[in-house]
Amino acid sequence: MVRANHSKKTLKLQVMGNKMIIAILCQFASNAYGKHGDVHTHFGEWAYDYDTGPEYWFYAHPLCNGTKQSPVNILENEVVYNETLTPLVLLNYSTVLNDASYYLLNNGHTVMMGIQTNSSVPIGLMWKGRQYNYYGLHFHWGENDTIGCEHTLSNRSNPLEVHIIHYLSEYGNFSNALNYGDGLLVWGNIFQIDNTIDESKSPLQDIFNKIDRVTLADNKTFINPIPLKSFVADNSTDSYYHYEGSLTAPECTESVMWIVNHKRMKVTSNQMKNFRLLKGHLHNSTDSVELESLINTFRPTQPLFGRKVYTSVQLMNGSSYNSTNFFNKSSEIYNSTSFSTGSVIKTTIEVLLLCYAFLIFF
């Protein structure tokens, strides 16, 4: 009888111990959601690191957890040739507006190039018979020469990607175009390292020289007029990937027709250095308030969720497009350490279900 009572007490203690462990696990799982009620601890609305980095964007910006998100990893052996992908027809891409002021602006998240003008000269492009008007241009880069691009090709990355943003002219303006699935066209142009080029002959050298003038958020500096064609590889208007996606930063609106060039631009390691010296918004850390370093201004690639990536170039070998001539074979494999939103949610749900099962059983 004594032994039976002892066994019951032992079992009861084990059950209590199990419940305590499960309770701790449940609290941990709950905190994975609850601690982000004050997600805006950053002075900026969102960031690329800290507790407002890409894996947390969806708390304040639900669209960032959608099924048509960008950027994506483009797999060479799975792209599909689409004969309707006609060449891009550029409208005044080589034109410099005489009455315009060109400038760089650090907006706290990236560097953008702006044009102040009252000119009525249309700048943009025609694609599949529709006109897209130029809206803006910005950069994405990484902490070293092997990462920085938002779009990757078979898991390979490069240090710099430029996005040239357009909106469909029939929608009137950028804000209205956001409401339509085909409202925006973003042209992604990837830069690869080539330390043999003559920097003085680069059409973008004035930008590289003046990046250090916009070191802090909201810094602005004027630059020499630069035609948009300078940001695009030569003879690349008929050689590109296409898929339907989103803006790559909050609100992550799923209204983008993506064009990602096959061909790459070139940049030197020296030209990239000043990008990594830039600072963003103030950040509240545990011990101090510090400026965010803008060194990895790219969002990790997102799941395709069944979407197809198309190519404008005829398939080779009957099944896939081999673009090794366009892409640098020596690019390092991009290994993202960020967890996807889906994996975080899946793991948390599994822990909660485990908690529930143990508590019911005992």
C-alpha positions in Angstrom: 0.0 0.0 0.0 2.8 2.3 0.9 4.6 1.4 -2.4 1.4 2.1 -4.3 1.0 5.5 -2.7 4.6 6.2 -3.4 4.2 5.2 -7.0 1.1 7.5 -7.3 3.0 10.4 -5.8 5.9 9.8 -8.2 3.5 9.7 -11.2 1.8 12.8 -9.9 5.2 14.7 -9.7 6.1 13.5 -13.2 2.8 14.7 -14.5 3.3 18.1 -12.8 6.8 18.3 -14.2 5.6 17.5 -17.7 2.8 20.1 -17.3 5.4 22.7 -16.2 7.7 21.9 -19.1 4.7 22.1 -21.6 3.5 25.3 -20.0 7.0 26.8 -20.6 6.9 25.6 -24.2 3.4 27.1 -24.6 4.6 30.4 -23.2 7.6 30.4 -25.5 5.3 29.7 -28.5 2.9 32.4 -27.4 5.8 34.9 -27.1 6.7 34.2 -30.7 3.6 36.2 -31.5 2.9 38.3 -28.5 6.3 40.1 -28.2 5.7 41.8 -31.5 2.7 43.8 -30.3 5.2 46.7 -30.2 6.7 45.9 -33.5 7.5 49.5 -34.2 10.4 49.7 -31.7 12.3 51.0 -34.7 12.0 54.7 -35.4 11.4 53.7 -39.0 8.3 51.7 -39.8 10.3 48.7 -41.0 13.9 47.6 -41.5 16.1 44.9 -42.9 17.3 43.7 -39.5 16.5 43.9 -35.8 13.0 43.1 -34.7 11.4 44.8 -37.7 13.3 42.8 -40.3 11.7 40.9 -43.2 10.6 37.9 -41.1 8.4 40.3 -39.0 7.0 42.6 -41.7 3.7 40.7 -41.9 2.8 41.7 -38.4 2.3 45.3 -39.4 1.9 44.7 -43.1 -0.2 41.5 -43.7 0.3 41.6 -47.5 3.9 40.6 -46.9 2.6 37.1 -46.0 0.9 36.8 -49.4 1.2 34.1 -52.0 2.7 36.2 -54.8 5.6 37.8 -53.0 8.9 38.9 -54.4 11.8 38.5 -54.8 12.2 34.9 -55.9 14.9 32.4 -56.6 14.8 31.7 -60.4 15.6 28.1 -61.1 17.3 27.8 -64.6 15.9 24.3 -65.2 12.3 25.2 -64.4 11.8 28.5 -66.4 9.2 28.2 -69.2 9.6 29.8 -72.6 6.8 32.2 -73.4 6.6 33.5 -77.0 4.3 36.4 -76.0 7.2 38.0 -74.1 8.0 40.6 -76.7 11.0 42.9 -76.5 10.8 46.0 -74.3 10.4 49.2 -76.3 12.2 52.0 -74.5 10.7 55.5 -74.4 13.3 58.2 -74.0 15.5 56.0 -71.8 18.6 57.5 -73.5 17.3 61.1 -72.9 18.6 63.5 -70.4 16.0 66.1 -69.4 17.6 69.5 -69.8 15.4 71.3 -67.3 15.6 68.6 -64.7 17.5 68.1 -61.5 18.8 64.6 -60.8 19.6 63.7 -57.2 20.3 60.8 -54.8 18.3 60.4 -51.6 18.9 58.2 -48.6 15.3 57.4 -47.4 16.4 55.4 -44.4 16.0 52.0 -46.1 17.9 52.4 -49.4 19.3 55.0 -51.8 17.0 56.2 -54.6 17.6 58.4 -57.6 15.1 61.1 -58.2 14.3 63.5 -61.0 12.8 66.9 -60.3 11.2 68.2 -63.5 8.2 69.8 -65.1 9.0 68.3 -68.4 6.2 66.6 -70.4 8.6 64.3 -72.2 7.4 60.8 -71.5 9.9 58.4 -70.0 9.1 54.7 -69.7 8.6 51.7 -71.9 6.2 49.7 -74.0 5.6 46.1 -73.1 3.2 43.8 -74.8 1.4 46.7 -76.4 0.9 48.7 -73.2 2.7 51.8 -71.9 4.4 51.9 -68.5 5.5 55.3 -67.2 8.8 55.7 -65.2 8.2 56.3 -61.5 11.5 55.8 -59.7 14.7 53.9 -59.2 16.5 52.5 -56.2 19.3 50.1 -55.2 19.7 46.9 -53.2 23.1 45.7 -51.9 24.8 43.5 -49.4 27.6 43.5 -46.8 30.1 41.9 -49.2 30.6 41.2 -52.9 28.7 37.8 -52.8 25.3 39.0 -51.6 23.0 42.0 -52.1 20.8 41.1 -55.0 17.2 40.4 -54.2 16.6 38.0 -57.1 18.9 35.0 -57.2 19.5 32.5 -60.1 19.7 28.9 -58.9 20.7 30.2 -55.5 23.5 32.4 -56.8 23.6 36.0 -55.8 25.6 39.2 -56.7 26.3 42.4 -54.8 23.9 44.9 -56.4 20.5 45.1 -58.0 18.8 48.2 -59.4 15.0 48.4 -59.6 13.5 50.7 -62.2 9.8 51.2 -61.3 7.0 52.0 -63.8 3.3 52.2 -63.5 0.7 51.4 -66.2 -0.2 54.7 -67.9 -3.9 53.8 -68.3 -4.2 53.7 -64.5 -3.3 57.4 -64.3 -0.7 57.4 -61.5 1.4 55.2 -59.2 -1.0 55.2 -56.3 -4.0 54.1 -58.3 -1.9 51.5 -60.2 -1.2 49.8 -56.9 -4.8 48.6 -56.8 -4.4 46.4 -59.9 -2.5 43.1 -60.3 -0.8 44.4 -63.5 -0.5 48.0 -62.3 3.3 48.1 -61.9 6.3 47.0 -64.0 9.6 46.7 -62.1 12.7 46.1 -64.2 15.4 44.3 -62.1 19.0 44.8 -63.3 21.7 42.8 -61.6 25.4 43.9 -61.3 28.3 41.5 -61.0 31.8 42.1 -59.8 34.4 42.8 -62.4 37.5 44.5 -61.1 39.1 44.8 -64.5 36.8 47.5 -65.8 37.9 51.2 -66.1 35.8 52.9 -63.4 36.4 56.3 -65.0 34.4 55.1 -68.1 31.4 53.9 -66.1 28.3 56.0 -66.9 27.3 55.6 -63.2 30.6 56.8 -61.8 29.1 60.1 -60.6 26.7 58.1 -58.4 29.4 55.9 -57.0 31.5 59.0 -56.2 28.7 60.8 -54.4 27.1 57.9 -52.4 29.1 59.0 -49.4 27.2 62.4 -49.5 24.0 60.6 -48.4 25.5 58.7 -45.5 22.6 59.5 -43.1 18.8 59.0 -43.5 17.2 61.9 -45.4 20.5 63.1 -46.8 20.1 64.3 -50.4 22.7 65.3 -53.0 22.5 66.4 -56.6 24.2 64.5 -59.3 25.0 64.9 -63.0 22.0 64.0 -65.2 22.1 60.3 -66.0 19.8 58.7 -68.6 18.0 55.5 -67.4 19.7 53.5 -70.2 22.9 53.7 -68.1 21.3 51.3 -65.5 20.5 48.7 -68.2 22.9 46.2 -69.9 23.3 46.7 -73.6 21.1 44.7 -75.9 19.0 43.3 -73.1 15.5 44.4 -73.9 14.7 41.1 -75.5 16.4 38.8 -73.1 14.7 38.6 -69.7 12.8 36.6 -67.1 9.2 37.4 -66.2 6.9 36.5 -63.4 4.0 38.1 -61.4 4.9 39.3 -57.9 5.0 42.1 -55.4 7.0 45.1 -54.2 9.9 43.8 -52.2 9.3 46.1 -49.2 6.2 47.0 -47.2 3.4 47.2 -48.1 4.5 44.3 -50.3 1.7 45.0 -52.7 1.1 42.2 -55.2 0.7 44.4 -58.2 4.0 43.9 -60.0 4.9 42.5 -63.4 8.5 41.6 -62.9 11.1 41.8 -65.6 14.6 40.5 -64.5 17.4 40.9 -67.1 19.4 37.9 -68.2 22.4 40.1 -68.9 24.3 41.7 -66.1 25.9 45.1 -65.6 29.4 45.3 -64.1 30.7 47.0 -60.9 34.0 46.9 -59.1 34.6 46.1 -55.4 35.8 49.6 -54.9 32.6 51.1 -56.3 30.6 49.1 -53.9 32.4 50.2 -50.7 30.6 53.4 -50.1 27.2 51.7 -50.2 28.2 49.8 -47.1 29.0 52.9 -45.1 25.4 54.2 -45.2 23.2 54.5 -42.2 19.4 54.3 -41.8 17.0 55.2 -39.1 17.6 55.3 -35.3 17.1 52.0 -33.6 16.3 51.4 -29.9 18.5 48.7 -28.7 18.6 47.4 -25.1 21.4 49.6 -24.0 21.4 52.5 -26.4 19.9 54.3 -29.4 22.0 53.6 -32.5 21.8 54.2 -36.2 20.9 51.2 -38.3 23.7 50.2 -40.7 22.4 49.8 -44.3 24.6 46.9 -45.3 22.1 44.2 -46.3 19.2 46.1 -47.9 17.6 43.1 -49.5 14.7 40.8 -48.7 15.2 37.1 -48.8 13.7 35.2 -51.7 10.0 34.1 -51.2 8.2 30.9 -52.2 6.7 30.7 -55.6 3.5 29.0 -54.4 2.9 27.4 -57.9 3.8 30.5 -59.9 5.8 30.1 -63.1 8.8 32.0 -64.1 9.0 32.6 -67.8 11.8 33.5 -70.2 11.7 35.5 -73.4 14.5 33.5 -74.9 13.8 30.2 -76.7 14.4 27.2 -74.6 17.6 25.2 -75.2 18.0 21.4 -75.0 14.2 21.1 -75.3 13.6 21.7 -71.6 15.3 24.6 -70.0 17.1 27.8 -70.7 20.8 27.8 -69.9 21.9 31.3 -69.0 25.4 30.6 -67.9 26.7 32.9 -70.6 24.8 35.8 -69.0 25.5 35.0 -65.3 28.8 34.9 -63.4 29.6 31.2 -62.7 31.8 32.3 -59.8 29.0 33.9 -57.8 28.8 32.5 -54.3 25.9 30.4 -53.2 23.5 32.6 -51.3 22.6 31.1 -47.9 19.9 33.0 -46.1 19.9 32.7 -42.4 16.4 34.3 -42.1 13.5 32.0 -41.3 10.5 32.3 -43.6 7.2 33.5 -42.1 5.6 30.2 -43.1 8.2 28.1 -41.2 7.8 30.2 -38.1 4.1 29.9 -38.1 4.2 26.1 -38.8 6.6 25.4 -36.0 4.6 27.5 -33.5 1.4 25.7 -34.4 3.0 22.4 -34.0 4.3 23.3 -30.5 0.8 24.6 -29.5 -0.8 21.4 -30.7 1.7 19.4 -28.7 0.9 21.5 -25.6 -2.8 20.9 -26.0 -2.3 17.2 -26.5 -0.2 16.8 -23.4 -2.5 18.9 -21.2 -5.6 16.9 -22.3 -3.8 13.6 -21.8 -2.6 14.4 -18.4 
